[in-house]
């Protein structure tokens, strides 16, 4: 019962479209109009309102993943296979938000929150370093995200993460692959010093 409730809580929390709501409240505008992807996420909130809107949305999207997984893992003591639906729920809520007609953002900030809740205190630094390395090495953004996730998989394997965490990673990776599929049609490029 705890697993079902915390998964439903995670999905509901993940589905809250803070970027759209805060954009309307503070900018009287829809952040989905900014950026080529028409995405209700932190990146377009940043484009629409600079750091004044982007930073709060980024933090709130991060917390949508960190709070339910952190509660499940560290407060309720949920471990093993029971963590898989808990880990996926916030990401799926964000990506398929019922508040936005089952459309949503790409789930990157929520993903970071999920893995912070599951692997703190060291895991978030590994994931941040993996995403950072992917960002500095590869373009376009979709390839940097996917390569960052692959580098984080290497971290999980080196730390002998069990099957449940690896399955949660694989499902999370597939959701990101689905959301970035159009951008991944662009060829992978190594960034040069001039870029």
C-alpha positions as semicolon CSV with decimal commas, in nm:
position;residue;x (nm);y (nm);z (nm)
1;X;0,000;0,000;0,000
2;X;0,286;0,240;0,082
3;X;0,438;0,173;-0,260
4;X;0,113;0,250;-0,441
5;X;0,047;0,566;-0,240
6;X;0,398;0,707;-0,274
7;X;0,397;0,624;-0,648
8;X;0,064;0,803;-0,693
9;X;0,195;1,095;-0,488
10;X;0,509;1,102;-0,705
11;X;0,306;1,097;-1,027
12;X;0,077;1,376;-0,904
13;X;0,366;1,589;-0,781
14;X;0,556;1,526;-1,104
15;X;0,254;1,631;-1,310
16;X;0,232;1,982;-1,159
17;X;0,333;2,216;-1,447
18;X;0,509;2,482;-1,242
19;X;0,667;2,644;-1,548
20;X;0,328;2,704;-1,711
21;X;0,159;2,822;-1,392
22;X;0,441;3,052;-1,281
23;X;0,483;3,185;-1,636
24;X;0,117;3,282;-1,645
25;X;0,129;3,427;-1,294
26;X;0,443;3,638;-1,327
27;X;0,485;3,696;-1,702
28;X;0,122;3,670;-1,816
29;X;0,263;3,450;-2,090
30;X;0,292;3,084;-2,182
31;X;0,652;2,960;-2,152
32;X;0,577;2,692;-2,412
33;X;0,595;2,967;-2,676
34;X;0,970;2,996;-2,612
35;X;1,217;2,754;-2,762
36;X;1,177;2,532;-3,065
37;X;1,041;2,238;-2,865
38;X;0,737;2,418;-2,711
39;X;0,825;2,237;-2,391
40;X;0,673;2,326;-2,051
41;X;1,001;2,288;-1,868
42;X;1,272;2,479;-1,688
43;X;1,475;2,559;-2,002
44;X;1,188;2,743;-2,170
45;X;1,094;2,909;-1,841
46;X;1,451;3,040;-1,833
47;X;1,420;3,162;-2,192
48;X;1,089;3,332;-2,115
49;X;1,175;3,497;-1,785
50;X;1,552;3,466;-1,745
51;X;1,676;3,341;-1,407
52;X;1,388;3,512;-1,223
53;X;1,150;3,246;-1,355
54;X;1,391;2,976;-1,471
55;X;1,564;2,918;-1,138
56;X;1,246;2,871;-0,930
57;X;1,103;2,637;-1,195
58;X;1,428;2,440;-1,208
59;X;1,426;2,397;-0,829
60;X;1,057;2,302;-0,820
61;X;1,100;2,049;-1,103
62;X;1,401;1,901;-0,923
63;X;1,199;1,871;-0,601
64;X;0,916;1,696;-0,787
65;X;1,154;1,403;-0,829
66;X;1,360;1,431;-0,510
67;X;1,077;1,454;-0,257
68;X;0,881;1,135;-0,334
69;X;1,187;0,920;-0,398
70;X;1,367;1,058;-0,093
71;X;1,064;0,991;0,127
72;X;1,027;0,640;-0,014
73;X;1,395;0,550;0,020
74;X;1,500;0,726;0,337
75;X;1,181;0,771;0,541
76;X;0,966;0,472;0,447
77;X;1,262;0,238;0,392
78;X;1,138;0,117;0,054
79;X;1,411;-0,079;-0,123
80;X;1,453;-0,332;-0,401
81;X;1,203;-0,373;-0,682
82;X;0,948;-0,161;-0,500
83;X;1,163;0,144;-0,581
84;X;1,116;0,104;-0,956
85;X;0,757;0,242;-0,978
86;X;0,842;0,506;-0,718
87;X;1,138;0,623;-0,929
88;X;0,941;0,633;-1,253
89;X;0,625;0,800;-1,122
90;X;0,753;1,162;-1,097
91;X;0,920;1,145;-1,439
92;X;0,607;0,999;-1,601
93;X;0,391;1,259;-1,425
94;X;0,607;1,540;-1,562
95;X;0,627;1,397;-1,914
96;X;0,256;1,300;-1,935
97;X;0,095;1,566;-1,718
98;X;-0,285;1,534;-1,691
99;X;-0,290;1,910;-1,627
100;X;-0,158;1,963;-1,981
101;X;-0,361;1,705;-2,169
102;X;-0,103;1,432;-2,099
103;X;0,172;1,636;-2,261
104;X;0,465;1,766;-2,063
105;X;0,829;1,849;-2,040
106;X;1,130;1,634;-2,116
107;X;1,188;1,542;-1,755
108;X;1,556;1,626;-1,715
109;X;1,530;1,825;-1,389
110;X;1,283;1,572;-1,249
111;X;1,524;1,291;-1,345
112;X;1,801;1,466;-1,154
113;X;1,569;1,493;-0,853
114;X;1,472;1,126;-0,871
115;X;1,832;1,010;-0,871
116;X;1,918;1,252;-0,592
117;X;1,646;1,095;-0,380
118;X;1,763;0,743;-0,465
119;X;2,141;0,778;-0,449
120;X;2,225;1,068;-0,215
121;X;2,473;1,176;-0,099
122;X;2,724;1,076;-0,372
123;X;2,498;0,987;-0,666
124;X;2,382;1,343;-0,741
125;X;2,742;1,459;-0,779
126;X;2,811;1,169;-1,017
127;X;2,501;1,247;-1,222
128;X;2,581;1,619;-1,228
129;X;2,936;1,545;-1,343
130;X;2,803;1,304;-1,607
131;X;2,556;1,559;-1,744
132;X;2,821;1,831;-1,728
133;X;3,072;1,622;-1,920
134;X;2,809;1,530;-2,179
135;X;2,717;1,898;-2,216
136;X;3,077;2,011;-2,268
137;X;3,166;1,728;-2,508
138;X;2,861;1,670;-2,726
139;X;2,602;1,856;-2,929
140;X;2,313;1,887;-2,980
141;X;2,164;1,891;-2,629
142;X;1,979;1,562;-2,677
143;X;2,306;1,378;-2,733
144;X;2,467;1,541;-2,430
145;X;2,172;1,431;-2,212
146;X;2,174;1,073;-2,340
147;X;2,552;1,044;-2,307
148;X;2,530;1,187;-1,954
149;X;2,280;0,917;-1,863
150;X;2,513;0,652;-2,008
151;X;2,802;0,788;-1,801
152;X;2,577;0,773;-1,494
153;X;2,502;0,409;-1,579
154;X;2,877;0,345;-1,567
155;X;2,881;0,500;-1,217
156;X;2,592;0,275;-1,108
157;X;2,767;-0,034;-1,245
158;X;3,099;0,056;-1,081
159;X;2,915;0,094;-0,751
160;X;2,745;-0,243;-0,799
161;X;2,393;-0,104;-0,809
162;X;2,140;-0,384;-0,789
163;X;1,895;-0,492;-1,055
164;X;1,613;-0,263;-0,935
165;X;1,821;0,054;-0,973
166;X;1,946;-0,060;-1,313
167;X;1,590;-0,129;-1,430
168;X;1,481;0,213;-1,296
169;X;1,773;0,369;-1,487
170;X;1,679;0,182;-1,807
171;X;1,314;0,291;-1,785
172;X;1,416;0,650;-1,713
173;X;1,657;0,641;-2,008
174;X;1,380;0,513;-2,236
175;X;1,149;0,797;-2,129
176;X;1,424;1,050;-2,207
177;X;1,487;0,874;-2,538
178;X;1,117;0,910;-2,622
179;X;1,115;1,281;-2,536
180;X;1,440;1,360;-2,719
181;X;1,377;1,131;-3,019
182;X;1,330;1,415;-3,271
183;X;1,648;1,596;-3,166
184;X;1,843;1,269;-3,172
185;X;1,787;1,255;-3,547
186;X;2,048;1,529;-3,572
187;X;2,399;1,384;-3,596
188;X;2,615;1,367;-3,287
189;X;2,890;1,632;-3,289
190;X;3,188;1,686;-3,068
191;X;3,201;2,043;-2,943
192;X;3,508;2,240;-3,040
193;X;3,676;2,512;-2,838
194;X;3,502;2,779;-3,052
195;X;3,153;2,646;-2,972
